[in-house]
Amino acid sequence: MPDKIDFMKAYIYKDGLESERMKTRFLRQEDLAVWTDFFADADSAKFFPLFIKPNPAEGAQLWIDKILQRYADKRYGLQVMLDKNTNEFLGQCGLLAQTVDDVLELEVGYSFLRKHCGKGYATEAAKLFRDYGFQTTSVDSIISIIDPKNFPSQAVAERNGMKREKQTVWNEMDIFVYRITREEWLRLK
């Protein structure tokens, strides 16, 4: 279960993180065109939350506004993942403060443009933010919220050291909660 200490009080969240192949930056309004293309691809957007509208541009703007509001409210938020060598926009990953079954949790979330899927980027990014979450907060565990039909994301969570803990309903969606504890993470290090 999550740490009883409110990890939000010790909020530290920065961009400019780096993994072997990627670097991060905060999402910006000028990312609208990339996210419009993302939401126009039915396969990419099918596991996104239900609030996304059928119109790709409208859905992309809602998504960007939601993430920017998360930053402003100090509730974390996904970040843009860029190729370190080319600066190409690959997708997004980051930490999210989420309430699941009335419990405040710290989540690692990720989504990559379809052309960049299957190359290990999601796993690399998820590990980067998993490590950042444990290193900068006192949480006892970190989760990922995943649609039961999203098998690639489930595989990423498992490669990230997480185990499926339960199935529940969150934001009107049926989901799996994957979790890694601090103790399990320390054994991986």
Protein Blocks (a to p, Z undefined) as FASTA:
>chain_A
ZZfbdfklmgccdehiacfkbccddddfklmmmmmmmmmmmklmmmgcfklcfblklmmm
mmmmmmmmmmmnongjadddddfklopafbdcddddddeehiacddddddddfklgonlm
mmmmmmmmmmmmmmmmcbfbdcddddfklmmlmmmmmmnopacfbdcdeehiacdddddd
fklmmmmZZ
